[in-house]
C-alpha cells in the first residue's frame, strides 16, 4: 500500500538542540525535530529510518571573555569565594598561556599564511611553504635561549634592602613616588615603609575578607615630609597607593640650623606621648626606630626622643608630625613676646647669644613671672636631676660564687 506521510515534532531545549532527519539535513531552529520524507511502496508497519544529529550554536569558550574564564577558575567571586571563610588567603595569579607561543610555528618549519607568515607579499597571495633548515635551526635555538632566560629570571631571588630587621618591612625604601598626571616628578623625595599589616573585615556575603594596610612616609630630607595609609587586597598595591597618596599630604617642618628642632617639644596623640629634646651637632638621633626613619626623611640629624604609653606606629607617626608642625621658631617667639630671644651655649660661657629679635619695637617692661611657675614636670626627670634615680639593677640579687 502506497503511503505518503509527513511527521513533524518539536521539543524545546535549553542551550543546545538536537536535530534528527531522514534526509540527513541540518535544521537551523533551536528545537528537537523529527521529520520523514515522502516514500512510496512502503507499508504502514515499516519503521521510518531516523537519523539523530546534535549541534550547539556556541559554547562557553566563545561566549565568555578571558577574564570571566579566569574568574571561574580562581574562585575569587561567587559561591566559591563565599564558602571560603578566609581559607583562600594565598592569592592566585593569572598566567599568560600565550606567552612564548606563536600559532603556526612547529618543528617542521611550515609557513602558514595568516599565522606565521603574511597573507599577501609583493601584491601576490602567498601559499603554504616551508622554511629553510638553517633558518629553522636558528629560530629554534633562539626560542630555547629565550625559554632558558625566562626560567633563570623566575628562579632568581632579588635581594631587597634590609629594613629594621631581616624579615620585617619597616624601614625599607620604596623609591620616589610615581609621576603625577600633569608630568610632575618627585625625584628629590624618598619613601620608607613604617608598617605593613593584614586587616580583616567581616562581610555578609564573603565572610572574613582579608586586605593589607600599609603606612608609608615620604620626604626630601629638606623639611618637607608627609605620611599616608594605603589599603588593598595585595601588599604591592597597598604600598604603591600609600606612597603615591602621601605626596599629597606634605608638612613643612622648621629646623634649627638645618639639623635639629627649635625647642623641647612634648606631643601627645591618644595614648602615645613623645618627648623631644633639642641636641647639639654630632649627638645623632637617639629615638624610637620609626622616629629615626621619619627624622631622616625630614632632615633632622640631632634629636633625643622618648616614647611613653602606646607604641602604635600610626599614633606615633601622627604625634610626631603634630608636634613638629606646631613648634615655634625663634622669630615667631620674638614677635609674639616682643623681646629678644637669647641662647646660652657652653662655648660662650655665661654670656647670652641673641638668636632672634622682634620685627617691631622691643618691649621695655619685661614679661611678668608667676611666683610659682606653672610647669608640667615629669617625675622621672625630677628624680634624675636630683640624683634620686636608681639603677634598675640595684635591687637584683646576685649569686655570689
N, C-alpha and C positions, 0 to 999 in steps of 0.2 A: 504494500500500500504506500503510494507516494504521499509524502507529507512535507509540508513547508512550515517550519516552526521557528520562532524567534523568542528568545528568553532574555530578559534583562533584569538584573537585581542591583540594588545599590545599598551598601553598608558604609556608614560614616565611620571613619577612623580618626585618630588624634593627629599626630605629627606626620607620619608617613602613610602610604596607602599601598594596596595590593591590587594588581590588575591581572585578570585571567581572561584568555581569549582563545577560541578555536582557530582563529585566523592567524594567531601569532603576532598581533599588533599591540603596541603600547598605547594606552589611553592617557589623556592629559588632564583628567579630573581627579580630585582627591577622594575617590570613592573605591569601593571594592566592587568590580564589575564582573558579571558572569554573562557571556553572550554566546549565541550559537548562530551559525550561518545557515542559509537555505540549503537543504540537502534533498536529494531525490532517491527514490528506491530504497528508502530506509524505513523499517518498521518502527512502531512506537516503542517496542521493547528494547531497541538497540540503544545503549548508553551513548551520550554525546562525549566526544574526546575533548575534555577541558585541559587547558594549559595555564599554570599559575606563574605570574610574573610579579616580583616585589620591587618597588622602586621608592626612592625618597628624594624630595626636592633638594634638601640641604641637610647638613649635619652641624654639630656644634663647632667643628673645626673651621668652617667658613662663615658661621653666623656670629661667633664671638671674636672679640679682639684679643691680642696677645696679653694685654694687661688683665682682662677678665679671666682668661685661662690661668694665668699665674695666681690670681686671687683665689681661684678654686683649688689650686694645688697647695698653696701655703696655708690655707685655712685661717687667714687673718680676720676675715669678716664672716658674718652669718652664724649659723648654728655651731660650726666647728669652733669658732672663737668664743662663743658664749658658754660652751661647756668646759672651757679650759680651766677657769678659776685660778689663773696665774701659773699654770704648768708650762705654757709655751713662752718662757721668759727669753729664750735664745732666739733672736730674730733671724729668720731665714732670708737670704739674699737671692735675688733673681740671677739667673745665669743666662748669658747671651749664647744661645745654642748655635747661632750662625757665625760666631767668632771663628775666624780662620778657615771657614768653609766657603767654597765657590762652586755654585751649581754648574755641572758640566765637566768639571775637572776630574780626571782619573789617572790611573797608572798608564793606560794605553795612549793617552795624549790626543784624544779626538778633539776636534774643534767644532762646536755646535753653534751655528748662527743664532744669535739672540741670547745665548747663555754665557759662553766664554769667548765668543768671537762676534764681531759686528755683523749685522744682517746685510747691510749694503756697504760696499767698499769700492771706491772709484766709479760710482754710478752703476755697478753691477751687483746683482743679488748673489750672495755667497752660498755655496753648497757645503755639505758636511765634508770636512777634511781631516787631516792628521798632522800633528806637529812632528818636526824632525827629532830624531833620537837624542841628538846633542842638546837641543833646546829643552826637551823633556827632562833630561838628567839635571840640567841647570835649575829648572823650576822646582824639581823635587828636592834638590839639595837646599835651595833657598827656603822652601816650606819646612824642611826638617830643622834648619838653623833657627827659623822663627819660632818653631814649637819649643825647641830647647831653651831659647831665650825667655819665653813666657814661663816655662817651668822654673827656670832659675830665679826669675823675679818673684814668682809666687812663693818659693821656698826661702827667699832671702828675708832675714829679720832686720827691720830698720831700728837702729839703736836711737832711742829718743833721749832728750836731755833729762838729766836727773833733777828731780824736784827736792822737796824737803826730805823725803825718804825714798827708798828704792822702788816701792810699789804704789805710792800714792800719787795723785795728780796735782796736789798742792805745790805751787811754786814753779810749775812747768810753763815755759814761754810758748805762746801761740803765734808770735809774729805780729806785724801790724794789722789793723782792721782792713777789711776789703774796701776797695774804692767805692765812692758814693755814686748816686745816679747821675750827677752832673759832671763826673770826671774828677772830683776832688780825691786826692790821695793822702794817706796818713803814714808816710814813710818814717817820720820822726817818732812815732808812737810805738810802744811795745805793749803787749798784753800778757798777763800772767793769771794762771788759774789759782783761785783761792780754795774752792771746794767743788767737788763733784759727788753727788749722792743720788740714790734711787728713791723716788717718792711713789706712792700708790694712791689711787682714787677708786673708791667703791662706786660702781655704776649699776643701774638696774639691769641693763642688757648684757654687758660684758663682764660683770663681776669686778674682781680686783684688777684694775688696769694700772700697769706699771709705766712710769716715764722717768726721765733723767733730768735732774735740776743741776745747773752749773752756775757758779758765781765767779765772774771774771772781772779783773781790774785792768784798766788801760792808763797809760801815762807817757809823757815825753821827757821825764827827768828834768823838767824846767818849770815846775809849778802847776802844770795842767794835768789833771787826772780825773778819772770817773770809774764807776762800777755799775754793773747790771747783772740781772739774773736771766738765764735762758733755760727754757724747758721744752723738751722734745722726746719722742719715743726712743731715739738712739742718742748716744753720747756725742758723736761728731756733730750732729745738727745742733744739739744744745750748746756746745762750746762755740760754734760759729755764730749762733743767734746772740749769745751773751756778749761775745767780743764786738760784734757789729752794733749792738744796742748800747753798749757802754760808751761809745764815742759820742753819742747824742746827749749824754748826761755828765758833762765835764764840770769840775770845780777848778777854780784857780786858788792855789794855796800860797799865801805870802810866806817868804823865807827870809830870815835874818842873815845877811852876808852870804846868801845862796848856799847855806849849809845846815842851818838849824832853825828852830822856831823862835818867836819873839819873846815869849814869856812862858812860865809854867802853866799848864792847862789841865783842868780836871773835867772830863766829859763823861756823861752817863746816858746810856740808851737802854731802857727796860732794866734788866738785871745786870747789865755789863757796865763796869766803871773802869775808865782808863785815866791814869795819872801820868802826864807827860812833863818832862823836865828838860829845860834848855841846857845844852852842853857846849863845851869849847871844841876847837878844832882838834881832830885826832882822837876824840873819845869813841866814835863809832856808834853803831846802833845796838843798844842793849835793850832788846824788846822781845815781845812775842814774835814767833816766826812769820805769822801773817802780817804783823805790823812792819817787820823788816822788809818784806816783799813790797808792801804798799809804799813805804817811805822811799825805797829806791826808785819806784816809778814816779813819785812826786819830785824827787831831787833832794830830799833831806838826808844828810850824811851823818849828823851827830845828834843823838837824842836818847834819852832814857825814858822808858815807859813801863808802867806796872799795871797789869790787868787783874782786877779783883771781881769776884762774882762769877757770872756765867761766862764761859768762853765760847759761846755760839759764834761761829765765824761771820755770819751775816750781821748779827747785832754788834760784833766787834768792829766790823768794817764801817757800819753806819755811825757808831760812836766816834770812831777816829776821824772820819770825814766831817762829821758835825762839829767836833771840837776844833779841828784845824781851820775850817772855813769861818769860824766865828772869832778867831783870835784878833786882837787889836795890834796894829803896827805902832811903832814909836811915834810916827807923825800923827796918827789918829788920836793917840793918847795925849800928845802935847796940845792938839787943837781942842780936845774935849776939856782938859783941865786948865788950859791957857797958862801953862807953866812949862819950864824946860824939863826934859826927861834926861836924867843922868844915869850913868852906869859905873859901878865900881869894879875894877879889874885888878888882878894880882900884880900885873906888871906896872900899874900906875900907883900902887900903894893906897894911901888914904885919900888921894885926890880924885874927885869925881870927873867923869868924862861925859861931856854933853853929846848925846846921840841924836836928839831931835829938839826943835824949837817950834813954838806956835806960829802960825802964819800972821795972826793979828797982834794986838798989843798984849804984852805979858802982864798977868795979874800981879798987883803989888801985894795984896793981902794973901798970905799962904792959906792953903786949904785947912779947914778946921779938923782936928783929930779928936776922936772919942777918947774918953778916959780909959774905957775898956774896949780894945779893938774887937770888932765883930769878925773874927777869923775862924773858919772851919778847920779844926785841927784833926789830924789823923793820929790816933793813939800810938800806933806802931812807930810813926816818925818821931813823936814826942819822946818815947822811951829810948829810941836810938840816939836822939840828940842829948838826952840826959845820962846816957851811959847805962840805962837800966835794962837794955835789951840783951838777953842772954842767948847763948848759942842753943840750937835745937838739940845738940848732942850733950848738953850739960847734965841732964838727969838720966842719961843712958848708963845702965850698969854694965861695966866691962868686966870680963872674966880675967882674973889675974893668974897667970900660969906659974 
